[in-house]
Amino acid sequence: MPARHPNPASIGRETGASWHRSLATSAPVGGDVNLKSVLGWLAVAFIVWWVIEQPTSAAHLVHNIGTFLATAAAGISHFFASI
């Protein structure tokens, strides 16, 4: 059976519903992208940029977070030890 070829006169003349239907059925390149993944990658990019631009400030924040977690753990440990 020979392959069907479109009528050359109808190529590029899609109008109305058929044109919208062809757009609706085509998937974006690379699949669906959701807001959560975009925001996650933006956060990673911001952190990398911040560490490159202000490494001392970034290191100070990490140190402060570590100090806070150690103090919180010591306080919780002291609380349970006193029960």
C-alpha positions as CSV (number, residue, x, y, z in Angstrom):
1,M,0.0,0.0,0.0
2,P,1.5,3.3,-1.0
3,A,2.1,6.0,1.7
4,R,-0.4,8.7,1.9
5,H,0.9,12.2,1.3
6,P,-1.0,15.3,2.3
7,N,-2.4,17.5,-0.4
8,P,0.2,20.2,-1.1
9,A,-2.5,22.8,-1.4
10,S,-3.6,22.2,2.2
11,I,-0.2,22.4,3.8
12,G,0.1,25.5,6.0
13,R,-3.6,26.3,5.7
14,E,-4.8,24.9,9.0
15,T,-7.4,27.3,10.5
16,G,-9.8,27.4,13.3
17,A,-10.2,24.3,15.5
18,S,-7.8,22.1,13.6
19,W,-4.9,24.5,14.3
20,H,-5.8,24.8,18.0
21,R,-6.1,21.0,18.2
22,S,-2.6,20.5,16.8
23,L,-1.2,22.9,19.4
24,A,-3.0,21.2,22.2
25,T,-1.8,17.7,21.4
26,S,1.9,18.6,21.0
27,A,3.9,18.2,24.1
28,P,6.6,20.7,25.2
29,V,10.2,19.6,24.4
30,G,11.6,17.9,27.5
31,G,8.3,17.0,29.1
32,D,6.3,18.9,31.6
33,V,7.9,21.4,33.9
34,N,6.3,22.2,37.2
35,L,6.7,25.2,39.5
36,K,8.2,23.2,42.3
37,S,11.2,22.0,40.2
38,V,11.7,25.5,38.7
39,L,11.8,27.1,42.2
40,G,14.1,24.4,43.4
41,W,16.6,25.0,40.6
42,L,16.3,28.8,41.2
43,A,17.1,28.3,44.9
44,V,20.1,26.2,44.1
45,A,21.3,28.7,41.5
46,F,20.9,31.5,44.1
47,I,22.8,29.6,46.8
48,V,25.7,28.9,44.4
49,W,25.8,32.5,43.3
50,W,25.8,33.7,46.9
51,V,28.6,31.4,47.9
52,I,30.7,32.6,44.9
53,E,29.9,36.3,45.6
54,Q,30.2,36.3,49.4
55,P,31.9,33.2,50.7
56,T,32.7,34.6,54.1
57,S,29.1,35.6,54.7
58,A,27.9,32.1,53.5
59,A,30.4,30.4,55.8
60,H,29.3,32.5,58.7
61,L,25.6,31.5,58.2
62,V,26.5,27.8,58.0
63,H,28.5,28.2,61.2
64,N,25.6,29.9,63.0
65,I,23.2,27.2,61.8
66,G,25.5,24.6,63.2
67,T,25.8,26.4,66.5
68,F,22.1,26.7,66.8
69,L,21.5,23.0,66.1
70,A,24.2,22.0,68.6
71,T,22.7,24.3,71.3
72,A,19.1,23.0,70.5
73,A,20.4,19.4,70.8
74,A,22.1,20.1,74.1
75,G,19.0,21.7,75.4
76,I,16.8,18.8,74.4
77,S,19.3,16.4,75.9
78,H,19.4,18.3,79.2
79,F,15.6,18.4,79.3
80,F,15.3,14.6,78.9
81,A,18.1,14.0,81.4
82,S,16.3,16.1,84.0
83,I,13.0,14.1,83.7
